[in-house]
Amino acid sequence: MIASLLTDREVPVSAKLVLAAMAFYLASPLDLIPDVIPFVGLLDDVLLVALVVDGLLNHVDRAVLLKYWPGEPASLDAVAAVARRLARWVPGRVKDRIFGGRRRTTAG
């Protein structure tokens, strides 16, 4: 999914940069909190993924995300709800800055 989003022309460059940075961070053996610490070690990874998922849902057209989502639309909604709750720990202005400051608008 990440590779597909990185190559899609409808995905903003800022979102692609965030996706690439997230993939690099998750693949890197260096973490803010080492993964060898049970549970707590995965916390930074979980929060990062939640922040990116929440940001993608706010900055990328849902139809584009659904095109590459490996599950049903309802499963994206469930993941989005959890990501939104976790991403609330990060101020909106920080999230906007990470994703280039332009939230996608929804009509209706």
matplotlib code that plots the C-alpha trace (Angstrom):
import matplotlib.pyplot as plt

x = [0.0, 2.8, 4.6, 1.4, 0.7, 4.2, 3.8, 0.3, 0.1, -2.9, -1.0, 0.5, 4.3, 4.2, 2.2, 4.7, 7.6, 5.8, 5.1, 8.7, 10.0, 7.6, 8.6, 12.3, 11.7, 9.8, 12.4, 15.3, 16.8, 17.1, 14.0, 13.2, 12.1, 14.0, 11.7, 13.4, 11.5, 8.2, 5.1, 6.6, 9.2, 6.4, 4.6, 6.6, 5.9, 2.2, 1.9, 3.8, 1.6, -1.5, -0.3, 0.4, -2.8, -4.8, -2.8, -3.4, -7.1, -7.1, -4.8, -5.4, -8.7, -10.4, -11.0, -7.3, -6.7, -9.4, -7.9, -4.9, -6.4, -6.1, -9.4, -13.0, -13.9, -15.3, -11.9, -10.4, -13.0, -12.2, -8.4, -9.2, -11.2, -8.3, -5.7, -7.8, -7.9, -4.2, -3.3, -5.2, -2.1, -0.4, -1.5, -3.3, -0.8, 2.0, 0.1, -0.7, 3.0, 4.1, 1.6, 2.2, -0.5, -3.3, -6.2, -8.4, -11.9, -15.0, -18.3, -21.6]
y = [0.0, 2.4, 1.8, 2.3, 5.6, 6.8, 6.3, 7.7, 11.2, 12.2, 11.9, 15.2, 15.3, 16.2, 13.1, 11.0, 12.4, 11.6, 8.0, 7.5, 8.9, 6.6, 3.5, 4.4, 4.9, 1.7, -0.3, 1.4, -0.5, 2.9, 4.1, 6.8, 3.9, 0.7, -2.1, -4.6, -3.0, -5.0, -3.0, 0.4, -0.2, -0.3, 2.8, 5.2, 3.1, 2.8, 6.6, 7.4, 5.1, 6.6, 10.1, 9.2, 7.4, 10.3, 12.7, 10.8, 10.7, 14.5, 15.3, 12.6, 11.9, 8.9, 7.3, 7.2, 5.6, 3.0, 2.2, 0.7, -0.3, -4.1, -4.6, -3.5, 0.2, -0.5, -1.7, 1.6, 3.4, 1.3, 2.0, 5.7, 5.9, 4.4, 6.6, 9.7, 9.0, 8.4, 11.3, 13.7, 13.6, 15.6, 19.3, 20.0, 22.7, 20.1, 17.6, 20.4, 21.3, 17.7, 17.3, 20.6, 22.6, 21.9, 19.8, 18.4, 19.8, 17.7, 18.9, 18.3]
z = [0.0, 0.9, -2.4, -4.4, -2.6, -3.2, -6.9, -7.2, -8.9, -6.8, -3.5, -2.5, -2.4, 1.3, 2.0, 0.0, 2.0, 5.3, 4.1, 3.0, 6.3, 8.3, 6.3, 6.9, 10.6, 11.0, 9.1, 11.0, 14.0, 15.7, 17.6, 20.1, 22.4, 21.7, 20.5, 22.9, 25.8, 26.0, 25.0, 25.6, 22.8, 20.2, 21.5, 19.4, 16.3, 17.0, 17.6, 14.4, 12.3, 13.9, 13.2, 9.5, 9.0, 10.5, 8.4, 5.2, 5.8, 6.2, 3.3, 0.7, -1.1, 0.5, -2.9, -3.5, -0.1, -0.8, -4.1, -2.3, 1.0, 1.4, 3.2, 3.1, 3.4, 6.9, 8.1, 6.9, 8.9, 12.0, 11.6, 11.0, 14.3, 16.3, 14.5, 15.1, 18.9, 19.1, 16.9, 19.2, 21.4, 18.6, 18.2, 14.9, 13.9, 14.1, 12.0, 9.4, 9.3, 8.8, 5.9, 4.2, 6.0, 3.5, 4.7, 2.1, 2.2, 2.1, 0.6, 2.3]

ax = plt.figure().add_subplot(projection="3d")
ax.plot(x, y, z, "-o")
ax.set_aspect("equal")
plt.show()
